[in-house]
């Protein structure tokens, strides 16, 4: 019984000590801003990686992959790295329906052409002659598409393109992971 009480008191004191160690002491107030604080406010911190050409692998998963015919062939399911941290491959989920029956195919990372720009949507069908809105007696004037708002730097690409078709990916061997 004494052993349990001693153990509980030691555990409580360790928890209290770690909680105190995690709190930040307030910095002393200064009457004039220093040059380092004003410089820090004007330049982004080096840990802010947005817009510096860096991608988050967690955001890369799910990115659409298109074939040479600009048709979607799958999406990224895994990012495979070597032990030094260099990305070697991505796996692309091919086939299936709602994730059922999908197979993963490995594609070397350098064989994927990544793009930050969205895929161009097909042009709308031209209006039929004499068509248009009822009562206007002809076609309505075309309105130009609205200009896209400036986009914040993305931490992942919009899509990737490969030279393999969907049929070639279906015929490729599925990825297997050892130890699973």
N, C-alpha and C positions, 0 to 999 in steps of 0.2 A: 504494500500500500504506500509506503514512504517512497519507494522507487517511482511510482506513478506520479506522485505529487512533485517530486524533484524534476522528473522528466517534463511535466507540464509547465513548471515554472521556467525551466531552461528554454523550452520552446517558445514560450510567451516573450521572454526577454530577447531572444533572437529575432522574432518577428517585429518587436518594437524597435530594435536597433536598425533593422533593415528599412523600416518605414521612415525613421528619422534620417537615415543616410540618403534616401531618395528625395527628400524635400529640398528645394533650392533656397538658399539664403538670399534675402533681398539685397540688391546692389545699392550702394550708398548713392543718394541723390547728388547730382552735380548741378551747379548753377548755370554753366554754359555748355552747350553741346560740343563734344570733342570732334576733331576731324574724322576720326575713325567711325563714329556713329553716323555722321552726315554722309560719308562715303558709302557706308553699308546700305543706307536707305536709297541711294541713287543707282547702285549697281546690284544686279541679282546675286544672290548667294551662289557659291559654286556647287552647292548641293541641289539647286534647282536645275534639273536636266531638261526641262521642256524647251524645245526649240534648239537644242544643241546636237541634233542628229542622233539622239539616243532613243532606242525603242525598249519598251517594257515587254518581256516575254509573256507575261500574263495577258497582255492586251493583244499579242500576236496570235494567241490561240483563238480560233473562231473567225479569223480573217478569211474572206472568200478567195478561192483560187480559180482562175479562169484558164481555159485551154487556148490553143492557137486560133480557134474560131470565135473567140470572145464569149463563149458560153461557159457558165459555171460548171466546174467539174468536181468541186468539193470544198472543204474548208480545213484550215490548219487545226490539228488535234493535239500535237505535241511539238516541242522544240527540243532537239537532241544536241547536246554539247559534248565535247571531249573533256578530259579531266583538267585541262588548262583553262576552260571556260569559253573556248572558241565554238561558236555554233556550227555544227557540221550538217545537220539535216533538219527538215521539218517533216512531220507525217501529215498526210492529207486523208481525211475521211471520205471514202468514195462509196456511192451506192447506198442502198438501204432506204428506209422510210422512217422519219422521226427518230433516227439514231439506232433503229433496229435493223440488223443485217448490214451495217456499215463495216467496211474493212479499211484499215489504215495502210497506206502505202508510203514508204520513205522516199523522199526526194532531196537530193543534195541542195543545201541552202543556196549555193552559188548558181544553181540552175533555175532559180525563181527570180523573175524580174519584178521587183516591188515598186509600187506606185502610190504616191500620196494623193493623186487626183482620182476622183470617182470615175467609174466606167461611164462612157457616154451612153445615154439612153437613146434608143432608136427614135428617129424623127417621126412626128405624128403623120398619119396618112393625110394626103392632100384632100381638101374639100371637093366634093363632086360638083361639076358644073351646074349652076343654077340652084345649088343647095344653099344652105345657110339657115339662119334663124327664121322662124315663121314671121311673115309680115314684113320682112326687110327687102324682099325682092331680089335677093342675090346673096353672095357670100359676105360674111362679116370680115372687116379688116383684121388682119393678123396682128396680135399684140406681141411685142418682143418679150422674151422671158425676163423676169426680174433678175437684176444683178445679184449675184451671191454675196452675202455678207462676208467680210473678212473672217477667216477661220483662225482660231488659236492654234499654235503649233501642236500637232498630234504626237502622241508618244507611241504610235504604231502606224503602219501603212494602211491605206484604204483597201488594197487588194494586191494579189500577186498573179503573175501570168507564167505559165509553163508551156513547153513545146509538146507535151503529151496530151493526147485526146482522152476523153472519158473512157472509150473502149480500151485504149492502151493501159490506162490505170486499172480497169477491171481485170485485165489479163496479167498485170504485174503481181508478184508475190506479196502476200500480206506481211506486215511487220510482226515479229515475235520478240518478246522480251524475255531474256533468260532470268530464271529465278522467280517468275510469276506464274 
